[in-house]
Structures are given as structure tokens and as C-alpha cells.
Amino acid sequence: MSDKLKIGDKIALLDDVTQGVITLVSKNTVSIIDEHGFDIEIDKTRVVKIDIEEDKQALHQDSLKKMSPKRVNYETKKKNSFNEEIDLHIENLVGETIGMSSGEKLELQLSKARQKIEEGIRRKVQKVILIHGRGKGVLRKELIYLCQKYPVAINSASHIKYGDGAMEIRILQNKTI
């Protein structure tokens, strides 16, 4: 699947929604810049090249949809006031972790957290709950560091509902990223 990858190719991850453009190709990995501007190194077996023609057709379809009259979706507006939640336990994010280093697992967990926070900011939700588990505290510390880059306030999540292994990220609505 991943043979003949070259710099500039647009790729998607097989086990994730992340897409990006290849910036470096090595023997077993590729480095990409993802849609959020982050540089990520990924095993070649986890990527697939995206057909540019299919992308152009999809873009054309999107532009046609944007030209049609807009309908207000009450359900979507209603969701904005609710909380978002993501369980960052690695087994919930990928089907198979064999062959993944601790660093790759952590990077994947942080990437998912980053996506959920940015989605929450875009959708103007009040809170994002990040379920990180108890463990040694490495992921929790990294999440706190990550959250400093966003207009958010960090609190412990409900101990009754989540125990000690979750944090509540309250999005400060009057600020933007």
C-alpha cells in the first residue's frame, strides 16, 4: 500500500482521520505535515496515498453544496452547548498496538486530544472531557502542556463519573486560536 511514496504526495492514515502531505520519506517511515500544520512521523504501513483527482471531485461537490441555500439544523446548534468527550486509552484509539513504540502511542493520543480540543473550539462547545487514565501521569502532564496552547481552562473532571483519570477542558468562548 505504501510503496512508491514520495515527497509532496497527499496521504491519509488507515487507522485515523488524519491527512497530510509527505515531507520526508525514509526506509520504514514517512514524515508528514498534517491538516493542522503539525509534523508527524508515521510508519509507512499506516498510510495510503490519496488520489488528487478524487480530491478535486470532492472539492467540486463541496463547493456545489456551499452554493445551495443553507438550512439551520437545530440539532447541530443544540449540540454546541454540550460537552465533548474522548477516551484516550490507546486500545480505544487503534485496533492494534503491536509494533508501536511508547512515543508513537503518546503522539497518537496527543494528536487525538488536539483534534478534539480544536473541534470543540470550532463548534463552540463548553467543555471537552479528556479521559487519560491514571498510569504514570506522562499523558496527563503532556495534555496539560498541550492545553496551554489553547484558550482553555483545565480542571479535574467529575471524580464520581471518571475517577482520577480524566480532565475537564473548559473552552473560553470569547477567545480564538
HELIX and SHEET records of a PDB file:
HELIX    1   1 LYS A   44  ARG A   46  5                                   3    
HELIX    2   2 ILE A   52  MET A   67  1                                  16    
HELIX    3   3 TYR A   74  LYS A   79  1                                   6    
HELIX    4   4 ILE A   90  LEU A   93  1                                   4    
HELIX    5   5 SER A  102  ARG A  123  1                                  22    
HELIX    6   6 VAL A  138  CYS A  147  1                                  10    
HELIX    7   7 HIS A  159  TYR A  162  1                                   4    
SHEET    1   A 5 ASP A  39  ASP A  43  0                                        
SHEET    2   A 5 THR A  29  ASP A  34 -1                                        
SHEET    3   A 5 GLN A  19  VAL A  25 -1                                        
SHEET    4   A 5 LYS A  10  LEU A  13 -1                                        
SHEET    5   A 5 VAL A  47  LYS A  49 -1                                        
SHEET    1   B 4 GLU A  84  ASP A  87  0                                        
SHEET    2   B 4 LYS A 127  ILE A 131  1                                        
SHEET    3   B 4 ALA A 166  ILE A 171 -1                                        
SHEET    4   B 4 VAL A 152  SER A 156 -1                                        
END                                                                             
